[in-house]
Amino acid sequence: MVNKKLTGHDLMELGFPAGRSINLAISLMQKHYGHLSPAAQLDVLRQALLAPDKFVTHTVLGEIIAALAKQHPERGEVTLHVQPKPYAVFGDSLIEADAKEQMNLAMRLPVTVHGALMPDTHKGHGLPIGGVLATAGVVIPYAVGMDIACRMHFTLYPVPAAVLEQKKQQFKQMLQDQTRFGVNTGFEKPREHRVLDRPEFNQIKILQQLKMRAAHQLGSSGTGNHFVEFGTVTLNANQNSFNLPAGEYVGILSHSGARSLGKNIAAYYTQIAMDTCRLPVEAKYLAWLDLQTQAGQEYWLAMQIANEYALACHEQIHERLSASFGEKPVARVDSPHNFAWQEHYQGQDVIVHRKGAAKAAAGMVNIIPGSMTQPGYLVQGLGNKAAMDSSSHGAGRALSAKQAAQVLYQTEMNGLVKAFGVELIGGSLQESPMAYKNMHYVIESQLQQVEVLGTFAPRIVRMDR
């Protein structure tokens, strides 16, 4: 941790609400726990938040807990279960303790029915990324995630992969000409799409406010780990879902979500959830909306619109590239991984949140990317019920974006990417291949959930700069 002292941001990340309790906690921790590192101080505060009853009489921590209770006297109306419900964990050795702590908290909610962790799991806000959570009659905006309907979209062409090396410069130029990345970025002349004609854009206030920006950003990609890339698809067997002989082919893979539309929907309804569903401070990001309420129904509809919009963005990306490539695809695969579905599980109708987890129902074809230097995998779902018909959505982070920027080096990243024969356009140190888990271990940990059909190796990658 670079900071020599705790900051308000550190405490808000931990779950403190803005206000007096933050200043008090920082002051008391500096005075009484100044001999500890900031990380160790945060661990002390985390333990107090997770079990406030144990520390309410503590000389120092009790004062902080009292301040929290005074700041939000109405909190605590929802009581969490003392022990988390049991849940399945896949790739246990690959998952850090803080992510499991987040899942344990989610499994203590009175609305929780079932849960599972995928092998790419790492810490997030509320539900860990890689977490699958089934609830009864409610939806949790933060368990869907801020980037609603973020997904993988894959196109396969019946073209030998050797063309990627032979015409590398042409493919690089295609990516530069036909894709756009960034927070406020869109095409100068965006294409139209029927999703923008949906009546919900006139019926739901937040969607009315977001429509113009959504129209501008249609067909573009976000920042961070979002990408569009050409790669080598290796099919292992002559008998496959794509009706192609075993061999190596050209594929396109893209990763992004519903852009500003999804982010603003998530922020708007998360605030409503937090205002109406009073949870202990450590669980505030797990606030839910009852689907029988107006807010719950609005969020559910807005989430569906965000899903259609994200899909439209990917379809336009792939259509632009296909036209530039001059080839017709033989198959497309689409898989959202920040979404909630209405499903029937163990005799009960539930809402299944998959945050950074993909659906892997029996027979469902999907692609799970690795990193710039690790192959992704084309897979077919096996319908594993312990995993709630789910799989990982990628390799998963071994280092957070912040950690990667602090401990990795750009020259090292550049050398590694070059050594693997990958051409990179844009891309930050935060997305270095070294920031991600070993993809082979991730796949090995979920062979009860998916069957491997082939691999996808990135060759020409574009990301935001």
C-alpha positions in Angstrom: 0.0 0.0 0.0 1.6 3.3 -1.1 -0.3 5.6 1.4 1.5 6.1 4.7 -1.8 6.9 6.4 -5.4 5.8 6.1 -7.6 7.9 3.9 -11.3 8.5 3.7 -11.3 6.6 0.4 -9.8 3.5 2.1 -12.6 3.5 4.7 -15.3 4.0 2.2 -14.0 1.1 0.2 -14.2 -0.9 3.4 -17.9 0.1 3.8 -17.9 3.3 5.9 -20.5 5.8 4.9 -19.4 9.4 4.2 -19.5 11.5 7.4 -18.2 11.9 10.9 -17.4 8.2 11.5 -14.6 8.3 8.9 -12.8 11.2 10.5 -13.2 9.7 13.9 -11.9 6.3 12.8 -8.9 7.7 11.1 -8.0 9.8 14.1 -8.4 6.9 16.6 -6.5 4.4 14.4 -3.6 6.8 14.0 -3.6 7.4 17.8 -4.0 3.9 19.0 -2.8 1.7 16.1 -0.3 4.0 14.5 2.4 1.3 14.9 0.5 -0.9 12.4 0.7 -0.6 8.6 -2.4 0.9 6.9 -3.3 -2.5 5.6 -3.2 -3.9 9.2 -5.3 -1.0 10.5 -7.9 -1.8 7.8 -7.9 -5.4 8.9 -8.7 -4.3 12.5 -11.5 -2.1 11.2 -12.8 -4.9 8.9 -13.1 -7.3 11.9 -15.0 -4.7 13.8 -17.4 -4.1 11.0 -18.0 -7.8 10.4 -18.8 -8.5 14.1 -19.7 -5.2 15.8 -21.3 -6.9 18.8 -18.0 -8.3 19.7 -16.3 -4.9 19.8 -19.1 -2.6 21.1 -17.4 -2.5 24.5 -13.9 -2.1 23.2 -12.1 1.0 24.4 -11.2 2.2 20.9 -13.3 0.3 18.4 -16.5 0.6 20.4 -16.3 4.4 20.0 -16.2 3.9 16.2 -19.1 1.5 16.2 -21.1 3.9 18.3 -20.4 6.7 15.8 -21.6 4.5 13.0 -24.8 3.7 14.8 -25.4 7.3 15.6 -24.7 8.4 12.0 -27.3 5.9 10.7 -29.6 5.1 13.7 -32.2 3.6 11.3 -29.7 1.0 10.0 -29.9 -2.5 11.3 -33.5 -3.0 10.5 -32.5 -6.0 8.4 -30.8 -8.7 10.5 -28.2 -10.9 8.9 -28.0 -14.6 9.7 -25.2 -15.4 12.1 -23.7 -18.1 9.9 -23.5 -18.1 6.1 -25.4 -20.7 4.2 -23.1 -23.3 2.6 -22.1 -22.7 -1.0 -20.0 -24.5 -3.6 -16.4 -23.3 -4.3 -14.6 -24.2 -7.5 -10.8 -23.7 -7.6 -10.6 -23.0 -3.9 -6.8 -22.6 -3.9 -7.1 -19.9 -6.5 -9.4 -17.6 -4.5 -8.1 -15.2 -1.9 -9.6 -14.9 1.6 -11.1 -11.4 1.2 -13.2 -12.6 -1.7 -14.5 -15.5 0.3 -15.3 -13.1 3.2 -17.4 -11.1 0.8 -19.2 -14.2 -0.3 -19.8 -15.3 3.3 -21.4 -12.0 3.9 -23.7 -12.4 0.9 -24.7 -15.9 2.1 -25.9 -14.4 5.4 -28.5 -12.2 3.8 -32.1 -13.3 4.7 -33.1 -13.3 1.0 -30.2 -15.6 -0.1 -31.1 -19.1 -1.3 -28.0 -20.5 -2.9 -24.5 -19.4 -3.9 -21.3 -20.5 -5.7 -17.8 -19.2 -6.4 -16.1 -19.6 -9.7 -12.3 -20.2 -9.9 -11.6 -16.7 -11.3 -13.1 -15.1 -8.3 -11.5 -12.0 -6.8 -12.7 -9.2 -4.5 -15.2 -6.7 -5.8 -17.9 -4.4 -4.3 -20.7 -6.3 -2.6 -20.6 -9.7 -4.3 -17.1 -10.8 -5.3 -16.4 -10.9 -9.0 -16.8 -14.5 -9.9 -19.7 -14.9 -7.5 -23.1 -16.5 -8.3 -25.9 -15.7 -5.9 -29.5 -16.9 -6.0 -32.1 -14.8 -4.1 -35.8 -15.1 -3.5 -38.0 -12.3 -5.0 -35.3 -9.6 -4.9 -32.6 -8.3 -7.2 -29.3 -6.8 -5.8 -27.9 -4.1 -8.2 -24.4 -4.5 -6.9 -24.6 -8.3 -7.3 -25.2 -7.6 -11.0 -22.4 -5.0 -11.1 -21.8 -1.5 -12.2 -21.1 -2.6 -15.8 -24.5 -4.1 -16.5 -24.5 -6.8 -19.2 -20.7 -6.8 -19.7 -20.2 -9.8 -22.0 -18.0 -11.8 -24.3 -18.9 -11.8 -28.0 -17.1 -14.1 -30.4 -17.2 -14.5 -34.1 -15.6 -17.5 -36.0 -14.6 -17.4 -39.6 -13.8 -20.4 -41.9 -10.5 -18.7 -42.8 -7.1 -20.3 -42.0 -5.4 -18.5 -39.1 -2.2 -18.0 -41.0 -3.7 -14.9 -42.7 -3.4 -13.0 -39.4 0.4 -13.1 -39.7 0.4 -12.6 -43.4 -1.8 -9.5 -43.3 -1.0 -8.2 -39.8 -0.9 -4.5 -40.7 -4.3 -4.7 -42.5 -5.9 -6.3 -39.4 -4.3 -3.7 -37.1 -5.8 -1.0 -39.4 -9.2 -2.6 -39.3 -9.2 -2.4 -35.5 -8.1 1.2 -35.5 -10.7 2.2 -38.1 -13.7 0.2 -36.9 -13.5 0.4 -33.1 -13.7 3.2 -30.6 -12.7 3.1 -26.9 -13.0 5.4 -23.9 -15.3 6.9 -21.3 -16.9 9.5 -23.5 -16.1 8.1 -26.9 -18.4 7.2 -29.8 -18.4 7.2 -33.5 -18.6 10.4 -35.4 -21.6 9.0 -37.2 -23.1 6.3 -35.0 -25.3 3.6 -36.6 -28.9 3.3 -35.6 -30.3 0.3 -33.8 -33.9 -0.8 -32.9 -32.9 -1.0 -29.2 -33.1 2.8 -29.0 -36.7 2.6 -30.2 -37.7 0.6 -27.1 -40.7 2.2 -25.3 -38.9 2.0 -21.9 -36.7 4.9 -23.1 -39.8 7.1 -22.8 -41.4 5.4 -19.9 -38.6 5.2 -17.3 -37.1 8.5 -16.2 -33.5 7.5 -15.9 -33.6 6.0 -19.3 -35.0 9.2 -20.8 -32.0 11.0 -19.4 -29.5 8.5 -20.8 -30.9 7.9 -24.3 -28.9 10.7 -26.1 -25.6 9.6 -24.7 -26.4 5.9 -25.4 -27.1 6.8 -29.0 -23.7 8.5 -29.3 -21.8 5.6 -27.7 -23.6 2.8 -29.7 -21.1 0.4 -31.2 -18.1 1.5 -29.0 -16.2 -0.1 -26.1 -15.2 1.0 -22.6 -12.0 1.4 -20.7 -10.0 -0.9 -18.3 -10.0 -4.5 -19.3 -12.4 -4.1 -22.3 -10.9 -5.2 -25.7 -11.5 -6.2 -29.3 -9.1 -8.6 -30.7 -8.3 -10.9 -33.7 -7.0 -14.3 -32.7 -6.2 -17.9 -33.6 -9.1 -20.3 -33.0 -7.9 -23.9 -32.6 -10.7 -26.6 -32.9 -9.7 -29.8 -31.3 -11.9 -32.3 -33.1 -13.6 -32.8 -36.4 -17.0 -33.2 -34.6 -17.7 -29.8 -33.1 -20.5 -27.3 -32.7 -19.2 -25.2 -35.6 -19.3 -27.8 -38.4 -15.6 -27.1 -39.3 -12.8 -29.6 -39.5 -10.2 -29.7 -36.7 -7.7 -26.9 -37.4 -6.8 -23.3 -36.9 -9.1 -20.4 -37.9 -9.6 -16.7 -37.6 -11.8 -15.4 -34.8 -12.8 -12.1 -33.3 -13.5 -11.7 -29.6 -14.8 -8.5 -27.9 -15.4 -7.7 -24.2 -17.4 -4.7 -22.9 -20.7 -3.8 -21.4 -23.6 -1.3 -21.7 -21.2 1.7 -21.5 -22.5 4.8 -19.6 -26.1 3.5 -19.9 -25.4 0.5 -17.7 -23.2 2.4 -15.2 -25.8 5.1 -14.6 -28.6 2.6 -14.3 -26.6 0.7 -11.7 -25.7 3.8 -9.7 -29.2 5.2 -9.7 -30.9 2.0 -8.5 -28.2 1.1 -6.1 -28.8 4.3 -4.3 -32.5 3.6 -4.1 -31.7 0.1 -2.8 -29.4 1.5 -0.1 -32.0 4.1 0.9 -34.9 1.6 1.2 -33.1 -1.6 2.3 -31.3 -0.8 5.6 -28.5 -3.2 6.1 -25.5 -3.2 8.5 -22.8 -0.9 7.2 -20.5 -3.8 6.2 -23.2 -5.2 4.0 -24.5 -1.9 2.4 -23.4 -2.9 -1.1 -25.7 -5.9 -0.9 -28.9 -3.8 -0.6 -31.7 -5.2 -2.7 -34.8 -4.1 -4.5 -38.0 -6.1 -4.0 -39.3 -7.1 -7.5 -42.9 -6.4 -6.4 -42.0 -2.7 -5.9 -42.0 0.0 -8.6 -38.2 0.5 -8.2 -37.6 -3.2 -8.5 -39.7 -3.5 -11.6 -38.1 -0.4 -13.1 -34.6 -1.7 -12.4 -35.4 -5.1 -13.9 -36.7 -3.5 -17.1 -33.8 -1.1 -17.3 -31.4 -4.0 -16.8 -33.0 -5.8 -19.8 -32.6 -2.7 -21.9 -28.9 -2.4 -20.9 -28.5 -6.1 -21.9 -30.0 -5.4 -25.4 -27.9 -2.3 -25.8 -24.7 -4.0 -24.8 -25.5 -6.8 -27.3 -26.2 -4.2 -30.0 -22.8 -2.6 -29.4 -21.0 -5.9 -29.9 -23.1 -6.8 -32.9 -22.1 -3.5 -34.6 -18.4 -4.0 -33.7 -18.4 -7.4 -35.3 -20.5 -6.3 -38.3 -18.1 -3.4 -39.0 -15.1 -5.7 -38.8 -16.7 -8.5 -40.9 -17.4 -5.9 -43.6 -13.8 -4.7 -43.5 -12.5 -8.2 -43.4 -14.7 -9.2 -46.4 -15.6 -12.6 -44.9 -18.8 -14.1 -43.6 -18.8 -15.8 -40.2 -19.9 -19.4 -39.6 -20.8 -18.9 -36.0 -21.3 -16.3 -33.2 -21.3 -16.8 -29.5 -22.6 -14.2 -27.0 -22.4 -14.5 -23.2 -23.2 -11.8 -20.6 -21.5 -12.1 -17.3 -22.9 -9.2 -15.2 -26.5 -9.9 -15.2 -29.4 -11.5 -13.3 -31.7 -14.2 -14.6 -35.1 -15.6 -13.4 -34.4 -19.4 -13.1 -35.9 -22.4 -11.4 -33.4 -24.1 -9.0 -34.1 -27.0 -6.7 -37.8 -26.6 -6.9 -37.9 -22.9 -6.3 -38.1 -19.8 -8.6 -35.1 -17.6 -7.9 -33.1 -14.6 -9.2 -29.6 -15.8 -10.1 -27.0 -13.1 -10.1 -23.8 -13.8 -12.0 -21.3 -11.1 -11.4 -18.2 -11.9 -13.4 -19.5 -15.4 -14.0 -21.0 -16.9 -17.2 -24.0 -19.1 -17.7 -23.0 -22.7 -18.5 -26.3 -24.6 -18.9 -26.1 -28.0 -20.5 -25.1 -27.7 -24.2 -24.6 -23.9 -24.1 -21.5 -22.9 -26.1 -19.4 -20.1 -24.6 -15.9 -18.6 -24.7 -13.8 -17.9 -21.6 -10.9 -15.6 -22.4 -7.5 -15.9 -20.7 -5.2 -12.9 -21.0 -3.2 -11.3 -23.8 -0.6 -14.1 -23.5 -2.8 -17.0 -22.2 -5.3 -18.7 -24.5 -9.0 -18.5 -23.9 -11.2 -21.6 -24.1 -14.2 -22.4 -26.3 -16.4 -24.5 -24.0 -19.7 -26.2 -23.8 -21.7 -26.1 -20.6 -22.4 -29.3 -18.6 -25.2 -27.9 -16.5 -23.5 -28.4 -13.1 -26.2 -27.8 -10.5 -23.7 -27.2 -7.6 -22.4 -24.3 -9.7 -25.9 -23.2 -10.6 -25.2 -23.8 -14.3 -22.3 -21.4 -14.2 -18.6 -21.1 -15.1 -15.9 -18.5 -14.8 -16.0 -15.5 -17.2 -12.2 -15.3 -17.6 -8.9 -15.9 -15.9 -9.7 -13.5 -13.1 -7.3 -11.0 -11.5 -4.3 -12.1 -9.4 -3.5 -8.4 -8.8 -6.1 -5.6 -8.7 -5.7 -2.8 -11.2 -4.3 -0.6 -8.5 -1.8 -3.2 -7.4 -0.7 -3.9 -11.0 0.1 -0.2 -11.6 2.1 -0.2 -8.4 4.3 -3.3 -8.7 4.6 -4.1 -12.4 6.7 -2.4 -15.1 5.7 -1.3 -18.6 8.9 -2.6 -20.2 8.4 -6.0 -18.7 4.8 -6.1 -20.0 5.9 -4.9 -23.4 8.6 -7.6 -23.6 6.2 -10.3 -22.5 3.5 -9.4 -25.0 6.1 -9.2 -27.8 7.6 -12.6 -26.8 4.2 -14.2 -27.3 3.8 -12.7 -30.8 0.9 -10.4 -29.8 0.4 -7.0 -31.4 -1.1 -4.6 -28.8 -2.8 -1.3 -29.7 -3.4 0.7 -26.5 -3.6 -1.2 -23.2 -2.4 0.0 -19.8 -0.1 -1.6 -17.3 -3.2 -2.4 -15.2 -4.1 -5.0 -17.8 -0.7 -6.7 -18.0 -0.9 -10.5 -18.4 1.0 -10.7 -15.1 -2.0 -9.2 -13.3 -4.1 -12.3 -14.2 -4.4 -15.8 -12.8 -3.0 -18.9 -14.6 -5.7 -19.7 -17.1 -4.8 -23.4 -17.3 -5.5 -23.8 -13.6 -8.7 -21.9 -13.9 -10.0 -24.2 -16.6 -8.8 -27.3 -14.8 -10.8 -26.2 -11.8 -14.1 -26.2 -13.7 -14.0 -29.3 -15.9 -17.1 -30.5 -14.0 -18.9 -27.4 -15.3 -17.6 -27.1 -18.9 -16.3 -29.3 -21.7 -13.4 -27.8 -23.7 -14.0 -27.6 -27.5 -11.0 -25.5 -28.5 -8.9 -22.5 -27.7 -8.6 -18.9 -28.7 -5.1 -17.2 -28.7 -5.1 -13.4 -29.1 -2.9 -12.1 -31.9 -3.9 -8.5 -32.5 -5.4 -6.7 -29.5 -7.0 -3.3 -29.2 -7.8 -1.6 -25.9 -8.2 1.9 -24.6 -5.0 3.8 -24.1 
